[in-house]
Each structure stands twice: as C-alpha cells, then as structure tokens.
Amino acid sequence: MTPTTFSSHLRFPKLRAVDVRPQRQNGHVYYLLADPLELREDSLLVPQTFGPLLALCDGSQADAVALSRTLAQRYQLVLDPVTVRQILDALDEACLLENERSAAALARKIADYRMLPARPASHAGLAYPDEPEALIRVLDGYLTAPVGPRGVDDWARRNGSALRQEVSGVFSPHIDYTRGGPVYARTWQAAAEAAQAAELVVLIGTDHHGDDLFTLTRQSYATPFGVLPTATAVVDDLTQAVGEEAAYAGELRHLREHSLELVAVWLQYARRGRPVALVPVLVGGLHRFFGDPRGPTADGRIQRFMETMRRHMAGRRTLVVASGDLAHVGPVFGGQPLTHATRARLRAADDEVVERLAAGDGEGLYQAVRGAQDRHNVCGVTPGYLTLAILGEGVRGERLAYDSCPADEADTSAVTIGGVVFGNGE
C-alpha cells in the first residue's frame, strides 16, 4: 500500500465520544483515551504532542494525507502521512473511531448486555462493599456522621421539618459515598417511609458520558441487596413517547454510569432489601434549550415523557428520584482555584438552586442555571427539573443537608451536594 492510499474505514476519521485525560508516565506526558463504553478493555496513551491530531479527528479531514497537511498549515506540526496513518490504525484497533469496526463491537456489546440477567452493580467492590452485611455497616455509619465547619450543613435538624405531606420525590446526591455519605444518609432517612411504601420508583440520573435527552434500558438493576426489576411496560411506553432510536442510542452507557447505581443502592437499603419496580432513566443537559426563550417544556419529547410517566403513576404509590449533584468547580473542572470569597459566592449560588428545588419551581431552577450559563457545572439540573415537572403543580420540598466535598488534594476544587425531599406542601 502506498503512503497516499488508505483503507475506506480510515477515511474522514472521527473520534468517538471518549474521555481524554492528561497523564504523566516515565517522565513523559500523554493523553489517556478511555472509552466509557469499554468496547475494548485497554485504554490508549497518545503523546500530548499529537493533541492537535486528535482534535482534527472530527470527520472533516478526508484521510491521513489531509490530516498531515492541515497539521502543518494550522498548527505548524510536521507529521508525515505514514505516521498519521499509524496513529489512526492504533485508534481504529482500539475501536475509538466512528466506523464499521466500532459499530460492530458496539452491536456485540449491546447484545451481550441485553442477555445479562440484570445490569450488574459495576461499582460494587470498588466504590462500596459488594457484600450486603458489610455494605449495611458502611451505610449505617453515615447516619450518625458529625456535623461541623466544612462538613455537612444539616438544614432540617437546624431549622426543623417543614414538610407535612407524604414524600413523593427525592433529590439525592450521586457522588461517591466516602465524600457524600452523610448527605445521602439524611436524605434517605427522610425518604425511608416513602421508599418502603413505593410500588413504582422513577429514577432519573445524570448521564456523565452522553448528551442524549433521554436514554432508556429494559434491563433490571442489580445491587448487593438484590435486583430492582425494571418496569418494562413503562419503559416501552416511554420509548414510544421519545422515539426508539433516540431512547436506545446510548443504552450501553447504563452499564458503567454511577448516577443511577449509587442511588439505587440507597433506595434498596431504605427498603431493607425488598425489590420494587424501577424505571431507570439517564438524561443529558438542558443547555440545548438555553437559546430558546420557550424553555424545555416546549419540547415535545419532554411533554410526551411527562404525560406518559404521569399516566403510569396514576393509582400507584410512586416515588420520583432525581439523582444529581450540585456545582463542580475549581481546576479539576477547568476553573480557577477556590478562595474564601469564591466559596461564599458558590454557596450563595447553590442556595438559590436548592431554594428553587424546595419551592417546586422547576422553571426558576432552569432559569437560575441558564442565567449564569451554568458556570458552576450543576449536573443535577435536568434530573431536578424533570422530577418537579413530573410531580406537578403544588409540589414543595424540604431542604435536608448540604456539603462541599473536596475534589483535589489541594482542596482548591469542589463538588457541592444537597438533599431534598418533596411532597405536596402543607
């Protein structure tokens, strides 16, 4: 094969949606390319020098020759077509390019996933114990976690309970238990009776690796406490409401996504291991609506999703759970290091978000984040917004707890979290 002749599967190369992270190894700096869908088990290290090449793998360049030419013209980076081809071959072999190879690998993995008896607890044994008794001891320990400076702000215990009606919804963190355990505990303590009485649980969680508005699955969710069976009839109706292709395009992201799994564990812990019918939904961001003055509720998919969900909730004890954290700020998330002053401003912004949740004001929640162009990276906006929309007019929330969790060793980055339960007011 001559240097100017390239296989069709390497024409117009486009990198798949992968995680790209800087990494230092043996004194050299690389980009670690990790596939959230794990079509291949191994990650790929690419020297950071080749960063511009990765950026150009967006489907706009015809082949290695075009890439080589554009690198020289745009970035003054000299890479001959043969070297570029070798890098493209490595990306292709790792199934990191959008082409026939990765499509076939994806189809095989989806088929294997759907054949599993349940979606496995992929973080068990890593983020939390995989043995039920040990897990209960860990979760029990968070119930009495201390409250203090730079620790959990226990709103409910400090101000007294304001919610007088039966709990119908929850806003729960999905951060790791090591940092978020006490806020999880206070949230699920308040929701325990509703969780135990529920006949159906709608679990809406942030999709950290995709931006599809809704991503569904018919798979049930396993935890160390057993299996939460998916309400497939509900999922099938939701599929019709939002469109089958859109609903399942990213289904495999359920396999590794932690936002539903970490909350499902607390749900089943609150239910003392008893299963309940579950509707697991991953959701993308609302940024797509920032330029539309009508807002998200004008979108037909959201309208149909809410209508379908309410129809299935009618006559059933239903708990709607939003799995979402609050802000993600600091150098770890591409921002400036936190200072005393910026921490105070961050807390004020978080208070506004949580107040909108507690007021049952989904539109106000959306507008607060939209107005700030989501500069604090609030990942719980979509789950919170949809939960309030499903619960409908008259819903009110009770603020339970808040915490700011360090996100780097220097404590200059943070993830903030909060817990809220919802009812129909007094």
Order of alpha helices (4+ residues) and beta strands (2+ residues): beta-beta-beta-alpha-alpha-alpha-alpha-alpha-alpha-beta-alpha-alpha-beta-beta-beta-beta-alpha-alpha-alpha-beta-alpha-beta-beta-alpha-alpha-alpha-beta-beta
